[in-house]
Amino acid sequence: MNLETFEYRGVAVPIDLSKSSELECANIWYYGDTLEHTITVLANVLINVQHLTLDTACEPPKVRSYTIL
């Protein structure tokens, strides 16, 4: 598959683009993940992309609370 442009809108789902070596442009609109995970995954998957548009509604990071007695 020789995609030059990839567009996705919807919930966060795994999509294999590893065989798209000519992919240069990605436009992604999605929700349902943390920003940290999103950046990590995109950096590993979209290695040839030169132009990225990312619009996401991310979950807030999980914060642990402690009670001091």
N, C-alpha and C positions, 0 to 999 in steps of 0.2 A: 504494500500500500504506500503510495507516494503522495501524501498530503502536504500541501504547502501552508494551508490555513486550517485551524481547528477551532470550532466554536462549541461551547457547551453551556446550557442553562439548566439548573435543577439542583437536587440534593447531591452531596458529596458521595461519589461512587468510584470504585477503582476502574480506570480505563487504561488499557495497554496501548501506548503509543511508541513502544520500543522499535517497531519496524518502520516507523515514519521518519527516516533519516533526513528527508527534505523539508520537514516541518519548520517553518520560519516564523509563523505568526499564530498566536493563540489568544482567543478571547473567551474568558471563563467567567461565568456568573453563577455562583452557587452558595449554599448555606449548609451548616451542620458540622463544622469542624473547628478546631482552634487555629489561630493564626500561626502559631509555632509549627504545628503539624503540616499546615498548608504550605508554608515556605519550604520546609524540609522535603516534602514530597515533590513539589514543583521543581526544585533545584535538581533532584535526581531523575526526574522523568522528562522534563522539557529541555534537554541539554543542547539542542540545536536552535532553539527558539531565539530570534533576535528581537521580536516585538511581542510583549505580553500585556494584555489588559485583564486585570483581575478585579472583580467586584464581588465581595463576599460579606455575608452576615455571619461572623465568627462567634463561637461560644466563648464566654469569658474564661480566662485561665482558672483552674481550680486552686483555691486558696485554703490552706489549712488553718483552722483556728485552734488555739490552745487556751485552756483555763488554768490560771495559776492560783493555787490555793495557799 
